[in-house]
Amino acid sequence: MKEPKSTESQTSLESSNLFILLYQWRKPIMLVSITAAILSAVVSLLMTERYKSAVVLYAEQQHSFGAQLLEDVQKEDLLTFGEEEDAERLLQMINSDQVRNKVIEKYELWDVYEIQRDQRGANTLIAREYQDNVSAELTKFGSVEVAVLDEKPERARDMANDIALFADSVANRMRSERAMTAFKYAEASLQSALNEVQVMEDSMKVLQEMGVYSYLDQIAALTEMYGTAIAEGHPDRAQQLKAQMDFLSKYGTTYVNLETNLKEAYAKLNVLRKRYDLMKIDVESNIPVMRVVDYASAADKKSFPIRWLIVAMSTLSAFVFTFILLLIIDNFKRLRAEGRI
């Protein structure tokens, strides 16, 4: 079966189409659109012009510099760029409160943004204003772009460059603090090992002064001489050698243990000294966590506001809104005239 045709009473626009309605309402629509264009143009002229400056950075891989210098086999290449994880870590540094507070204080942004420090919610307001004017994001090439909007192009340039500098400073300070903790442990371990070696060396020196300076070699030589004295019929000589052997036997175990422990202690000491030197390099080194590809420069053309875009979008929005509003009013009148509402 064919569907029944809709009657004129069942349609809100009857036989009229949108173009006809648009023509009928051209005057109010044009009036509202022109008014919106004028008002938006005035508002855009009153907006403060802001200039944009950006610095582009690549994150460095974060590895121990001491390990690269002292290890026999280098596991990482210090000359390679960082991975995405390093870039995200750098992005967190740039967006950290420490960097933001340094920038706010240096450039007196409380006064620039006209926010009173003692007013309610001042910290939230300054943070929000800062975020509106400062942005940092990863690019499709794996770099980090820090962009700053400001009324003065020179200040925008300096802020962008300083944000990179402050982020590097904060990252290095955090790394140095961590390296210092490890260095103190390495230093304490090394000192403890040195004290232990010193005690054993002193004990060994006492034994050597008593005549025990190479127990295994000495006891082997005395045993051979003792056997020779017995074989040749020199009991007095044999008795003297036997007394020396008994004396060595009395301290022999102590000497052998000291000798074995000293060898192990020296090997441990070499490891701890190398670790100490490695940690010391990490504490004293100041390696950048980023490479600056493009430093920010002062813009010679404003970036905000884009007045033609503001006027165009405002006019278009007013046009669409007015047309929809008139359409709703027209439908309401029709439905009311038909007694449906």
Secondary structure, DSSP 8 states (H G I E B T S, - for coil): -------GGG-SSTT--HHHHHHHTHHHHHHHHHHHHHHHHHHHHHS--BEEEEEEEEEB----HHHHHH-SS--S-TTSB--HHHHHHHHHHHTSHHHHHHHHHHTTHHHHTT--TTSTTHHHHHHHHHHHHEEEEE-TTS-EEEEEEESSHHHHHHHHHHHHHHHHHHHHHHHHHHHHHHHHHHHHHHHHHHHHHHHHHHHHHHHHHTT-S-HHHHHHHHHHHHHHHHHTT-HHHHHHHHHHHHHHHHHHHHHHHHHHHHHHHHHHHHHHHHHHHHHHHHHH----SEEEEE-----SS--B--HHHHHHHHHHHHHHHHHHHHHHHHHHHHHHHTT--
